[in-house]
Every structure is written in C-alpha cells, then in structure tokens.
Amino acid sequence: MSTLKNLAGGDVVSTTLRLPNELLKELKIQAIRAGCSFNTHVAMILKEAAGEELGGNAPAAQMEQQVNHQEANHHDGR
C-alpha cells in the first residue's frame, strides 16, 4: 500500500478491493448519477457505514459501541 496526499492535504492510502462484477457496475452507475468519481462514491459509502458522516449512528459504529460497552461491563465484573 502506498500513502498519498489528497487535495485537502490528508493522507490517502491506495489499496485493492475485490467486488462482485454486478456490484461494481452498480456502484459505477451510482457514482455517475451522483456526479462524482467511483473512488469518491465508494469512500463516501464506507465513511457512512463506519459512522463518520452520521455521528456514530451507522450500524458499524453502533456495533462498535455495543462491543465497547460489553467489554467495559465484562471488566467490571457485570
């Protein structure tokens, strides 16, 4: 993996992602309709899924909060 700088000056890592062909086609169509690049579109989807855009309300962020809560309770003997 190589690290690059994006236009905003932040670090960007180049990686390879394997996707089913039909999903790739659909994501490309969505990107065109959204008026952005495929890369930007996928990055926005992943950020939303991880909770960055939703203030921690996305499913992945909620799951992380539950795991952290369970671990804290486990360590407290609850």
N, C-alpha and C positions, 0 to 999 in steps of 0.2 A: 504494500500500500504506500502511496506517496501522499504527502501533505502539501496542499496548495493554499493560496490565499484567495478568498472570494472578493467581489467588488467592494464589499463593506469592510474588508480588512480582516475578516475572521478566517480561521483555519477550515479547510475543506479537505476531506480525505477521499481519494479515489479508490473505489472498490468494485468488485464484480458481483452481480446479482443474477441468479438463475430464476427465471419465471416461466410458467406455462405460456405457450405461444398465444393462446386466446387472451390471457390476462395482459400480456404485453401489448397486444393490438388494442385492447380496450383502454388501457392507460394512455397510449399514444393518442387515441381519439379524444379522450377526456382532456389531455394537455392542449391539443389543437383547439378544442372548443373553449377552453379556459384562456387561450391566448398566451400560453407560456411554454417553456421548453419541457420536454419529457422529464429531465432531471429535476427541474424546479417543481413540477407537479408531484413527482414521487416523493421528493423531500417534504413538501407541504403535507402530504397524506401521512407520512411517517411521523412528522412532528405532532400532528393532531392525534394520531393513535397513541403516541407516547405521553400526551398530556401537556406538551409545551404551549400549544396555542389555546388550550381550554382551561388553563389554570389548574391543572391536575385533575380534571373531571373526566378525562378519557378513560376507557376501560383498562388500558395498560397501567395508567397512573393509579387508578382505583385499586387494582390488584396489588400494586407495589405497596400502597398504603395499608391494605389488609395484611399483607405479609409482615410488614414492619410492626404493625400493631400486635399480631400474633407472636412474633418473636419477642417483643417487649414484655408481653404477658407471660410467656414461657420463662423468660429470665427472672421475672418477679415471682415465680412460683404459682402463678394463677392457672 
